Amino acid sequence: MGDEKPTVARFAVASQNPQRLTSALLLADRIHLALVSISNGAEVFTGCDSSGKPLQGHRHAHILCESNPALGRGSQGEVTHATIYAPMGFGLQEQEALQGLREVRGRSGPCVRLALLGLGQPQDFGGLDAGRGQSPLLAKSRTWISRTPFLPTRHPKATRAGAPKRDARGLQIGSPEHELQRLLGLAGFPVPVAGTRLGGREALWREFQCWRSNGDGKRAANGAGYGFRIEFPEPVRGPVAVGYASHFGMGGFGAE
């Protein structure tokens, strides 16, 4: 790793009352609050500078929960791993905070234990071999499939007569498809060429918790989640996560 700051901290997750991926947003929120407390309000975890102004560029921590059925875990759609990803990197104090994160508790949720598996870069942990503990969220691929619901923050646009307003590609401006492509472009991904399964059954997007109880950021447009299969013109390295609450695991895609 040399002098390069690690941008990924990967944890194994366990609980006597396993948390399903459909509750990933609530678990990510608890992890976020714990890291803010342990780090004494480090910017990479709060997402704000010392004056309380939000950081720009989405370079602070994303908390991504995974349900990877392998090694006898994840068969019921429970969360098996949590990955903290921050493009700005983790300094020595932030690394100490990550190493000190061993459990999170909530008023109503069960105690969830976390074991740090390592610090590094996305390529150190990404891959499609779940049996080796690799993360499909950090893999490199042309094709990506929704793993948690994409939550757009804009509404579809229409004329006064009710006709959809469309862009040069024919997509309705503000529609989920249009918003996904807009946010992927802002995140630096190329324009794409074009329910997820949990515990052996189809989990509908409406089953996911889609609202945070904390935070004052922008809300989802209508609380509805959407799933997509996207294909880029060339392979890209994950994580791919955009939309409302993307820093808390929503709008996450897994490599196909």
C-alpha positions in Angstrom: 0.0 0.0 0.0 3.0 2.3 0.5 2.3 5.9 1.3 -1.1 5.8 -0.4 -4.0 6.3 1.9 -6.4 3.4 2.1 -9.8 4.1 0.6 -11.6 0.9 1.6 -12.2 -0.7 5.0 -13.9 -4.1 4.8 -15.8 -5.7 7.7 -17.4 -9.0 8.4 -20.8 -8.6 10.0 -22.5 -10.9 12.5 -25.5 -10.7 14.8 -27.6 -13.1 16.9 -30.6 -11.5 15.1 -29.2 -11.3 11.5 -29.9 -8.0 9.6 -31.3 -8.6 6.2 -30.1 -6.5 3.3 -33.5 -4.9 3.1 -32.6 -3.1 6.3 -29.2 -2.0 5.0 -30.0 1.7 5.2 -30.7 1.4 9.0 -27.6 -0.6 9.6 -25.5 1.8 7.6 -26.9 4.8 9.5 -25.9 3.1 12.8 -22.4 2.4 11.5 -22.1 6.1 10.4 -23.1 7.4 13.8 -20.6 5.1 15.5 -17.7 6.2 13.3 -18.6 9.8 13.8 -18.5 9.3 17.6 -15.3 7.2 17.6 -13.4 9.5 15.3 -14.5 12.7 17.2 -16.3 14.0 14.1 -13.7 13.3 11.4 -14.7 15.0 8.1 -14.4 11.8 6.1 -17.2 10.3 8.2 -19.4 13.4 8.9 -19.3 14.5 5.3 -18.9 18.1 6.5 -15.9 20.4 7.1 -15.0 22.0 10.4 -17.6 24.8 9.9 -20.4 22.3 9.2 -20.5 22.9 5.5 -21.1 19.8 3.4 -18.1 18.5 1.5 -18.3 18.5 -2.3 -17.7 15.8 -4.7 -19.0 12.7 -2.8 -15.4 11.9 -1.7 -16.4 11.1 1.9 -17.4 7.8 3.3 -19.9 5.5 1.6 -21.2 2.6 3.8 -22.1 -0.3 1.6 -23.7 -3.4 3.1 -23.6 -6.8 1.3 -25.3 -10.1 1.4 -22.9 -12.6 -0.1 -24.0 -16.2 0.1 -20.8 -18.2 0.7 -19.1 -20.1 3.5 -22.4 -20.9 5.1 -23.6 -17.3 5.5 -26.0 -15.1 3.6 -28.4 -17.9 2.6 -31.3 -16.0 4.1 -30.4 -12.6 2.6 -28.7 -11.4 5.7 -25.9 -8.8 5.7 -22.6 -10.6 5.7 -20.2 -7.7 5.0 -20.0 -3.9 5.4 -17.6 -1.9 3.3 -16.6 1.7 4.1 -15.4 3.4 0.9 -14.1 7.0 0.8 -12.2 8.3 -2.3 -10.6 11.0 -0.2 -8.9 8.2 1.8 -8.5 7.4 5.5 -5.7 9.1 7.5 -4.0 7.6 10.5 -6.7 8.9 13.0 -9.5 7.7 10.7 -7.8 4.3 10.4 -7.7 4.1 14.2 -11.4 4.8 14.3 -12.1 2.1 11.8 -10.0 -0.4 13.8 -12.0 0.6 16.9 -15.3 -0.2 15.3 -16.3 -3.5 16.7 -20.1 -3.3 17.2 -23.0 -1.0 16.8 -26.2 -0.8 18.8 -29.5 0.9 18.3 -32.5 1.8 20.4 -34.6 -0.9 18.8 -32.2 -2.9 16.7 -30.0 -5.7 17.9 -26.3 -5.5 18.6 -24.3 -6.1 15.4 -20.7 -7.1 15.6 -18.1 -6.0 13.1 -14.7 -7.5 12.5 -12.3 -5.5 10.3 -10.9 -7.8 7.5 -8.5 -5.2 6.1 -7.7 -1.8 4.8 -6.7 -1.1 1.2 -8.0 -0.2 -2.2 -11.0 -1.4 -4.2 -8.9 -3.8 -6.3 -7.6 -5.5 -3.1 -11.1 -6.7 -2.2 -13.2 -6.6 -5.4 -14.1 -9.7 -7.4 -16.8 -12.3 -8.1 -15.5 -15.2 -6.0 -17.7 -15.0 -2.9 -16.1 -18.1 -1.5 -12.9 -16.2 -1.2 -14.6 -13.3 0.5 -14.4 -11.0 -2.6 -16.8 -8.1 -3.0 -18.9 -7.8 -6.2 -19.5 -4.2 -5.3 -15.8 -3.5 -5.7 -15.2 -5.7 -8.8 -14.4 -4.5 -12.3 -17.0 -5.2 -15.0 -18.9 -3.7 -18.0 -22.2 -4.9 -16.7 -23.8 -4.0 -13.3 -27.1 -5.0 -11.7 -29.0 -3.2 -8.9 -28.4 -4.8 -5.5 -30.1 -2.1 -3.5 -32.9 0.2 -4.9 -31.9 3.3 -6.8 -33.8 6.3 -5.2 -34.0 9.3 -7.6 -34.4 12.8 -6.1 -36.0 14.4 -9.1 -39.5 14.1 -10.6 -40.2 13.5 -14.2 -40.7 16.7 -16.2 -43.7 17.4 -18.5 -45.0 20.4 -20.4 -48.1 22.3 -19.4 -50.1 20.1 -21.8 -48.8 17.0 -19.9 -46.5 15.8 -22.6 -43.2 14.4 -21.3 -40.1 16.6 -21.7 -37.4 14.5 -23.4 -33.6 14.9 -23.8 -31.7 14.3 -27.0 -31.7 10.6 -26.4 -35.5 10.4 -26.0 -35.5 9.9 -22.2 -38.0 11.8 -20.2 -36.1 14.4 -18.2 -36.2 13.6 -14.5 -37.4 10.0 -15.0 -35.6 7.3 -13.1 -33.7 6.3 -16.2 -32.7 9.8 -17.0 -31.7 10.6 -13.4 -29.6 7.4 -13.2 -27.6 8.3 -16.3 -27.2 11.9 -15.1 -25.8 10.9 -11.7 -23.5 8.2 -13.2 -22.1 11.0 -15.4 -21.6 13.3 -12.5 -19.8 10.5 -10.6 -17.3 10.1 -13.5 -18.7 6.9 -15.0 -19.1 6.6 -18.8 -22.7 6.9 -20.2 -24.3 3.4 -20.1 -25.0 1.6 -23.3 -28.3 1.0 -22.2 -35.6 -6.9 -7.7 -32.6 -8.6 -6.6 -32.6 -12.1 -5.1 -32.2 -12.6 -1.4 -32.2 -16.0 0.4 -33.4 -17.8 -2.7 -36.4 -15.6 -3.4 -37.1 -12.4 -5.2 -37.0 -9.3 -2.8 -39.0 -6.5 -4.2 -37.7 -2.9 -4.0 -40.6 -1.9 -1.9 -39.5 -4.3 0.8 -36.3 -2.1 1.4 -36.2 0.6 4.1 -35.8 3.7 1.9 -35.8 6.6 4.4 -33.1 7.7 6.9 -34.3 8.7 10.4 -31.2 10.9 10.7 -29.7 13.6 8.5 -31.1 16.7 6.8 -30.0 15.9 3.2 -32.1 15.9 0.1 -34.9 13.3 0.1 -35.9 10.8 -2.5 -38.5 12.1 -5.0 -41.3 9.8 -4.0 -39.9 7.2 -1.7 -40.0 4.6 -4.5 -37.0 2.5 -5.4 -36.0 1.2 -8.9 -33.7 -1.5 -10.2 -31.6 -1.4 -13.3 -29.1 -3.4 -15.3 -26.5 -1.1 -16.8 -23.8 -1.7 -19.3 -20.8 0.5 -19.8 -18.8 0.8 -23.0 -15.7 -0.5 -21.1 -15.2 -2.2 -17.7 -15.3 0.1 -14.7 -14.2 -0.5 -11.1 -16.8 -0.3 -8.4 -18.3 0.8 -6.2 -21.2 2.0 -8.4 -23.6 3.8 -6.0 -25.7 6.9 -6.9 -29.0 8.6 -5.9 -30.6 9.3 -2.5 -28.7 7.8 0.5 -26.0 6.4 -1.8 -23.6 7.1 1.1 -25.7 4.7 3.2 -25.8 1.8 0.7 -28.8 2.7 -1.5 -28.5 2.8 -5.3 -25.7 0.2 -5.1 -24.9 -2.1 -8.0 -23.1 -5.4 -8.1 -20.9 -6.6 -10.9 -22.4 -9.2 -13.1 
